[in-house]
Amino acid sequence: MDRPDASLTDRFARTIAHLGPIPLAQYMSEANAHYYAHRDPLGVAGDFITAPEISQMFGEMLGGWLADIALRAGAANGCYVELGPGRGTLARDALRVMKGAGLTPPVHLVEGSPVLRKAQGELLAGYSPAFHDSVDSLPEDRPLLILANEFFDALPVRQLIRTGEGWREMVVGMAGERFVPVPGDRPMDAAVPDARRDAPEHTIIEVCPAASAIMRELAGRIAKQGGAMLAVDYGHLQSFTGSSLQAVRAHRKTDPFTDPGEADLTAHVDFAALAQAAQMAGCRIDGMGTQGEFLLALGIAHRAAALARANANAAKPVGEALDRLVSPQRMGTLFKVLALAAHDWPQGAGFAPAVQ
C-alpha cells in the first residue's frame, strides 16, 4: 500500500511497475482530482485565468441569458446551477443580473474541490449556496438553469489510436523514470464507430464518456423538469481527430506527463458529441457557435460601452477585456458555446431558431 504522503508520481510509478500501464483516462482523472483538491488554480498567482475572472461582463451576459429565457418560460421557481464554479465569480455576476431582472433563485454548485468550495462559500455567502459532489443530487422538483464554463474540458478522455495491428487504447507506461503515452495491447476496434474504423494508421480519436454521461443526466432532468443550459468551453463544433491533451502550469503549457497532479490537464471538448447526448436525452438544441459571436449577439459591446461611459478610467481595461473575450485571435473563436432547453421552453437568445 502506498504511503499517505507519497506523491502522485510515486503512486503512478508503483502501480505501473506492479500492474502494467494504466489507461490515459485514469491518469488524467487522478491527476486532476489531486490538482484541484490542493489549490486554487485561478488568477495571476495561479495557473490560468478563466473568462469570468477577465471581466464581469462575461457573467453578466450569461446571467442575462438565463434570466431572459426563464422569465419568458414563466419559471420564476427555477434554481441556479453551476458546474465547476471556480471561485464563484461567474455565479456572483450572473446572479446579480438575475436579481436585477426579478429572479432570486436558490443556488446549487457542483464542486469537488474543498479549496474552491471555501472560496465560493465566502464570495456567495449571501446566497447560501448548496454544494454537490455530482449532478445526481441536484433538485428534482423545479426547473434547472445551468451554466458550465470550462467544466467539460477537465473531464478525463479516452484516446483510441489506429496501429498496424488495429485500434488500441492509449495507456501511460514508463520509459526509464518518465511517464510516456503508448498504445495498449487490447484490441479496441469494436469501440470505434464504423465511419472511422478505416482511418489511416496513427489516427487518434478522443472520446469523453464522462462528459456524455453528465450531459445525458442534465439534459434528461431539463427535459423532465424544465430549464435551460449554457456550456462554454474550448473545443470543436464538429468531431475531430488527433490528441488535444494539454497541461497548463503558471500560465504556460507544459508536458502533461511530467509531475502529474501539479498542472491542470485538459482536452478539447467535442461539442457535437455533447449536443447529440443532450438530444438523445430529450432536450432541444438552441444553438452552437463561437463565444465571440454569442457574446456580441447578447450585447456585450453595448455593455462595455456603458461601463466605459460610467468610468472614464475604466475605458481602456474594459476595452481590453472585451477584445480578449470576443476577438477571433483570442478567446472569441477558440471557445465555443452550446445552448439547450426543454422543448416546451422558448428559444434562447443569441442564436437562430432552434433545431427541433
FENHU-V905841 format. One record per residue. N is the residue number from 0. RES is the residue in three letters. SS is DSSP state (alpha for helix, beta for strand, coil for the rest). PHI is phi in whole degrees, -180 to 180 (* if undefined). D_CENTER is the distance of its C-alpha to the mean C-alpha in Angstrom with 1 decimal. Layout:
n | res | ss | phi | d_center
N | RES | SS | PHI | D_CENTER
N | RES | SS | PHI | D_CENTER
This chain:
n | res | ss | phi | d_center
0 | MET | coil | * | 33.7
1 | ASP | coil | -71 | 31.7
2 | ARG | coil | -65 | 32.6
3 | PRO | coil | -59 | 30.3
4 | ASP | coil | -95 | 30.2
5 | ALA | coil | -66 | 29.6
6 | SER | coil | -70 | 26.8
7 | LEU | alpha | -63 | 24.0
8 | THR | alpha | -57 | 25.7
9 | ASP | alpha | -63 | 28.9
10 | ARG | alpha | -67 | 27.4
11 | PHE | alpha | -62 | 25.8
12 | ALA | alpha | -61 | 29.1
13 | ARG | alpha | -66 | 31.1
14 | THR | alpha | -62 | 29.2
15 | ILE | alpha | -65 | 29.5
16 | ALA | alpha | -64 | 33.1
17 | HIS | alpha | -90 | 34.0
18 | LEU | alpha | -117 | 31.9
19 | GLY | coil | 97 | 30.9
20 | PRO | coil | -55 | 27.6
21 | ILE | beta | -109 | 24.4
22 | PRO | beta | -59 | 21.6
23 | LEU | alpha | -57 | 18.9
24 | ALA | alpha | -62 | 16.3
25 | GLN | alpha | -66 | 18.4
26 | TYR | alpha | -59 | 18.6
27 | MET | alpha | -67 | 14.9
28 | SER | alpha | -63 | 14.3
29 | GLU | alpha | -71 | 17.3
30 | ALA | alpha | -64 | 16.7
31 | ASN | alpha | -71 | 13.3
32 | ALA | alpha | -61 | 14.9
33 | HIS | alpha | -66 | 17.8
34 | TYR | alpha | -60 | 16.0
35 | TYR | alpha | -75 | 14.1
36 | ALA | alpha | -73 | 17.3
37 | HIS | coil | -119 | 19.6
38 | ARG | coil | -161 | 18.3
39 | ASP | coil | -98 | 16.7
40 | PRO | coil | -85 | 15.0
41 | LEU | beta | -91 | 14.6
42 | GLY | coil | 94 | 17.4
43 | VAL | coil | -60 | 20.4
44 | ALA | coil | -81 | 21.5
45 | GLY | coil | -97 | 18.3
46 | ASP | coil | -107 | 16.4
47 | PHE | beta | -159 | 14.1
48 | ILE | coil | -125 | 13.7
49 | THR | coil | -99 | 10.9
50 | ALA | alpha | -55 | 12.0
51 | PRO | alpha | -62 | 13.2
52 | GLU | alpha | -79 | 15.3
53 | ILE | alpha | -74 | 16.8
54 | SER | coil | -160 | 18.3
55 | GLN | alpha | -61 | 18.8
56 | MET | alpha | -62 | 18.9
57 | PHE | alpha | -62 | 15.2
58 | GLY | alpha | -64 | 15.0
59 | GLU | alpha | -64 | 18.4
60 | MET | alpha | -64 | 17.5
61 | LEU | alpha | -70 | 14.6
62 | GLY | alpha | -65 | 17.0
63 | GLY | alpha | -63 | 19.8
64 | TRP | alpha | -62 | 18.1
65 | LEU | alpha | -64 | 17.6
66 | ALA | alpha | -62 | 21.1
67 | ASP | alpha | -62 | 22.7
68 | ILE | alpha | -71 | 21.6
69 | ALA | alpha | -68 | 22.4
70 | LEU | alpha | -67 | 25.8
71 | ARG | alpha | -69 | 26.7
72 | ALA | alpha | -84 | 25.9
73 | GLY | coil | 69 | 28.1
74 | ALA | coil | -112 | 25.5
75 | ALA | coil | -70 | 26.3
76 | ASN | coil | -95 | 25.6
77 | GLY | coil | -69 | 21.9
78 | CYS | beta | -116 | 19.6
79 | TYR | beta | -84 | 16.6
80 | VAL | beta | -126 | 13.6
81 | GLU | beta | -130 | 10.4
82 | LEU | beta | -99 | 7.7
83 | GLY | coil | 59 | 7.5
84 | PRO | coil | -81 | 9.8
85 | GLY | coil | 58 | 10.9
86 | ARG | coil | -89 | 14.6
87 | GLY | coil | 98 | 14.7
88 | THR | alpha | -64 | 15.3
89 | LEU | alpha | -62 | 13.2
90 | ALA | alpha | -61 | 14.8
91 | ARG | alpha | -57 | 18.1
92 | ASP | alpha | -72 | 18.2
93 | ALA | alpha | -66 | 17.0
94 | LEU | alpha | -69 | 19.4
95 | ARG | alpha | -62 | 22.2
96 | VAL | alpha | -68 | 22.1
97 | MET | alpha | -63 | 22.0
98 | LYS | alpha | -63 | 24.9
99 | GLY | alpha | -63 | 26.8
100 | ALA | coil | -90 | 26.5
101 | GLY | coil | 97 | 28.0
102 | LEU | coil | -111 | 25.1
103 | THR | coil | -129 | 24.6
104 | PRO | coil | -73 | 22.2
105 | PRO | coil | -63 | 21.9
106 | VAL | beta | -110 | 18.6
107 | HIS | beta | -127 | 16.5
108 | LEU | beta | -117 | 13.8
109 | VAL | beta | -95 | 11.9
110 | GLU | coil | -150 | 12.2
111 | GLY | coil | -98 | 14.0
112 | SER | coil | -82 | 15.1
113 | PRO | alpha | -61 | 18.6
114 | VAL | alpha | -64 | 18.5
115 | LEU | alpha | -74 | 15.6
116 | ARG | alpha | -59 | 17.1
117 | LYS | alpha | -62 | 20.3
118 | ALA | alpha | -64 | 19.0
119 | GLN | alpha | -64 | 17.3
120 | GLY | alpha | -62 | 20.5
121 | GLU | alpha | -72 | 22.7
122 | LEU | alpha | -69 | 21.0
123 | LEU | coil | -109 | 20.7
124 | ALA | alpha | -56 | 24.0
125 | GLY | alpha | -67 | 25.6
126 | TYR | alpha | -101 | 23.1
127 | SER | coil | 47 | 23.7
128 | PRO | coil | -65 | 20.1
129 | ALA | beta | -97 | 19.9
130 | PHE | beta | -103 | 17.6
131 | HIS | beta | -133 | 16.3
132 | ASP | coil | -77 | 15.6
133 | SER | coil | -150 | 14.0
134 | VAL | alpha | -74 | 13.7
135 | ASP | alpha | -63 | 17.2
136 | SER | alpha | -98 | 19.0
137 | LEU | coil | -65 | 17.8
138 | PRO | coil | -55 | 20.9
139 | GLU | coil | -113 | 22.6
140 | ASP | coil | -111 | 25.2
141 | ARG | coil | -159 | 23.6
142 | PRO | coil | -63 | 21.1
143 | LEU | beta | -111 | 17.4
144 | LEU | beta | -109 | 15.8
145 | ILE | beta | -112 | 12.1
146 | LEU | beta | -120 | 9.4
147 | ALA | beta | -136 | 5.6
148 | ASN | beta | -107 | 5.0
149 | GLU | coil | 50 | 3.2
150 | PHE | coil | -106 | 2.1
151 | PHE | alpha | -68 | 3.0
152 | ASP | alpha | -67 | 4.7
153 | ALA | alpha | -93 | 6.5
154 | LEU | coil | -78 | 7.9
155 | PRO | coil | -68 | 11.5
156 | VAL | coil | -106 | 12.8
157 | ARG | beta | -100 | 16.5
158 | GLN | beta | -117 | 18.5
159 | LEU | beta | -113 | 21.8
160 | ILE | beta | -123 | 24.4
161 | ARG | beta | -84 | 27.7
162 | THR | beta | -109 | 30.6
163 | GLY | coil | -65 | 34.3
164 | GLU | coil | -101 | 34.5
165 | GLY | beta | 117 | 31.7
166 | TRP | beta | -80 | 28.0
167 | ARG | beta | -135 | 26.8
168 | GLU | beta | -89 | 23.7
169 | MET | beta | -73 | 22.7
170 | VAL | beta | -127 | 23.6
171 | VAL | beta | -113 | 24.0
172 | GLY | beta | -120 | 27.6
173 | MET | beta | -121 | 29.9
174 | ALA | beta | -124 | 32.0
175 | GLY | coil | 70 | 34.4
176 | GLU | coil | -105 | 32.2
177 | ARG | beta | -104 | 29.1
178 | PHE | beta | -80 | 26.1
179 | VAL | beta | -140 | 25.9
180 | PRO | beta | -82 | 24.0
181 | VAL | beta | -143 | 26.6
182 | PRO | beta | -67 | 27.1
183 | GLY | beta | -78 | 27.9
184 | ASP | beta | -91 | 31.2
185 | ARG | beta | -77 | 30.2
186 | PRO | beta | -62 | 30.4
187 | MET | coil | -127 | 27.2
188 | ASP | alpha | -57 | 28.7
189 | ALA | alpha | -67 | 28.3
190 | ALA | alpha | -85 | 24.5
191 | VAL | coil | -98 | 24.4
192 | PRO | coil | -56 | 24.6
193 | ASP | alpha | -54 | 28.2
194 | ALA | alpha | -66 | 27.3
195 | ARG | alpha | -110 | 25.9
196 | ARG | coil | -63 | 28.3
197 | ASP | coil | -98 | 30.8
198 | ALA | coil | -62 | 28.5
199 | PRO | coil | -60 | 30.2
200 | GLU | coil | -58 | 30.4
201 | HIS | coil | 80 | 27.7
202 | THR | coil | -64 | 25.0
203 | ILE | beta | -115 | 21.7
204 | ILE | beta | -114 | 19.3
205 | GLU | beta | -104 | 15.8
206 | VAL | beta | -131 | 14.6
207 | CYS | coil | -129 | 11.9
208 | PRO | alpha | -58 | 13.9
209 | ALA | alpha | -65 | 11.6
210 | ALA | alpha | -64 | 8.9
211 | SER | alpha | -64 | 12.0
212 | ALA | alpha | -66 | 13.6
213 | ILE | alpha | -66 | 11.1
214 | MET | alpha | -65 | 11.1
215 | ARG | alpha | -62 | 14.8
216 | GLU | alpha | -64 | 15.3
217 | LEU | alpha | -66 | 13.7
218 | ALA | alpha | -65 | 15.4
219 | GLY | alpha | -64 | 18.5
220 | ARG | alpha | -64 | 18.6
221 | ILE | alpha | -62 | 18.2
222 | ALA | alpha | -61 | 20.9
223 | LYS | alpha | -85 | 23.2
224 | GLN | alpha | -97 | 22.7
225 | GLY | coil | 92 | 21.8
226 | GLY | beta | 137 | 18.8
227 | ALA | beta | -155 | 16.1
228 | MET | beta | -149 | 12.4
229 | LEU | beta | -119 | 10.3
230 | ALA | beta | -114 | 6.9
231 | VAL | beta | -124 | 6.5
232 | ASP | beta | -166 | 5.3
233 | TYR | beta | -92 | 8.1
234 | GLY | beta | 166 | 9.8
235 | HIS | beta | -128 | 12.8
236 | LEU | coil | -77 | 14.2
237 | GLN | coil | -120 | 16.5
238 | SER | coil | -59 | 16.5
239 | PHE | coil | -134 | 17.5
240 | THR | coil | -121 | 19.5
241 | GLY | coil | 106 | 19.5
242 | SER | coil | -83 | 17.7
243 | SER | coil | -114 | 14.6
244 | LEU | coil | -61 | 14.2
245 | GLN | beta | -146 | 14.6
246 | ALA | beta | -127 | 15.2
247 | VAL | beta | -126 | 15.3
248 | ARG | beta | -143 | 18.0
249 | ALA | coil | 54 | 19.8
250 | HIS | coil | 68 | 18.1
251 | ARG | beta | -129 | 19.5
252 | LYS | beta | -70 | 18.4
253 | THR | beta | -140 | 20.2
254 | ASP | coil | -71 | 21.1
255 | PRO | coil | -62 | 18.5
256 | PHE | coil | -104 | 21.6
257 | THR | coil | -113 | 23.2
258 | ASP | coil | 52 | 23.0
259 | PRO | coil | -58 | 20.2
260 | GLY | coil | 90 | 18.5
261 | GLU | coil | -110 | 19.4
262 | ALA | coil | -139 | 16.6
263 | ASP | beta | -82 | 12.8
264 | LEU | beta | -98 | 12.2
265 | THR | beta | -140 | 9.4
266 | ALA | coil | -143 | 9.9
267 | HIS | coil | -62 | 9.5
268 | VAL | beta | -86 | 7.8
269 | ASP | beta | -90 | 10.8
270 | PHE | alpha | -69 | 10.7
271 | ALA | alpha | -64 | 14.2
272 | ALA | alpha | -68 | 13.6
273 | LEU | alpha | -63 | 11.1
274 | ALA | alpha | -63 | 13.8
275 | GLN | alpha | -63 | 16.5
276 | ALA | alpha | -63 | 15.2
277 | ALA | alpha | -65 | 15.1
278 | GLN | alpha | -65 | 18.5
279 | MET | alpha | -65 | 20.0
280 | ALA | coil | -87 | 19.2
281 | GLY | coil | 107 | 21.1
282 | CYS | coil | -96 | 18.9
283 | ARG | beta | -98 | 19.7
284 | ILE | beta | -90 | 17.5
285 | ASP | beta | -87 | 18.3
286 | GLY | beta | 159 | 17.0
287 | MET | beta | -137 | 14.7
288 | GLY | beta | -172 | 15.3
289 | THR | beta | -83 | 14.6
290 | GLN | alpha | -61 | 13.4
291 | GLY | alpha | -61 | 16.9
292 | GLU | alpha | -63 | 18.7
293 | PHE | alpha | -65 | 16.8
294 | LEU | alpha | -65 | 17.3
295 | LEU | alpha | -66 | 20.9
296 | ALA | alpha | -65 | 21.6
297 | LEU | alpha | -81 | 20.7
298 | GLY | coil | 103 | 23.2
299 | ILE | alpha | -65 | 21.5
300 | ALA | alpha | -66 | 24.5
301 | HIS | alpha | -67 | 26.8
302 | ARG | alpha | -65 | 25.0
303 | ALA | alpha | -61 | 25.3
304 | ALA | alpha | -64 | 29.0
305 | ALA | alpha | -66 | 29.6
306 | LEU | alpha | -65 | 28.2
307 | ALA | alpha | -67 | 30.3
308 | ARG | alpha | -67 | 33.4
309 | ALA | alpha | -72 | 33.0
310 | ASN | coil | -149 | 33.0
311 | ALA | alpha | -59 | 34.5
312 | ASN | alpha | -68 | 33.4
313 | ALA | alpha | -91 | 29.8
314 | ALA | alpha | -57 | 30.2
315 | LYS | alpha | -67 | 29.4
316 | PRO | alpha | -63 | 26.2
317 | VAL | alpha | -65 | 25.0
318 | GLY | alpha | -62 | 25.8
319 | GLU | alpha | -66 | 24.1
320 | ALA | alpha | -65 | 20.8
321 | LEU | alpha | -59 | 21.1
322 | ASP | alpha | -62 | 21.7
323 | ARG | alpha | -65 | 18.8
324 | LEU | alpha | -78 | 16.4
325 | VAL | alpha | -116 | 18.2
326 | SER | coil | -64 | 20.3
327 | PRO | coil | -60 | 20.0
328 | GLN | coil | -82 | 20.9
329 | ARG | coil | -123 | 18.0
330 | MET | alpha | -81 | 14.5
331 | GLY | alpha | -58 | 16.0
332 | THR | alpha | -101 | 15.9
333 | LEU | alpha | -62 | 13.4
334 | PHE | beta | -90 | 10.5
335 | LYS | beta | -119 | 10.5
336 | VAL | beta | -130 | 10.4
337 | LEU | beta | -121 | 11.0
338 | ALA | beta | -117 | 13.4
339 | LEU | beta | -143 | 15.1
340 | ALA | beta | -158 | 17.9
341 | ALA | coil | -65 | 20.7
342 | HIS | coil | -63 | 23.6
343 | ASP | coil | -93 | 26.0
344 | TRP | coil | -95 | 23.9
345 | PRO | coil | -70 | 24.6
346 | GLN | coil | -63 | 22.8
347 | GLY | coil | -72 | 19.9
348 | ALA | coil | -71 | 20.8
349 | GLY | coil | 95 | 19.9
350 | PHE | coil | -134 | 20.3
351 | ALA | coil | -68 | 23.4
352 | PRO | coil | -48 | 24.7
353 | ALA | coil | -66 | 22.4
354 | VAL | beta | -85 | 22.6
355 | GLN | coil | -85 | 24.5
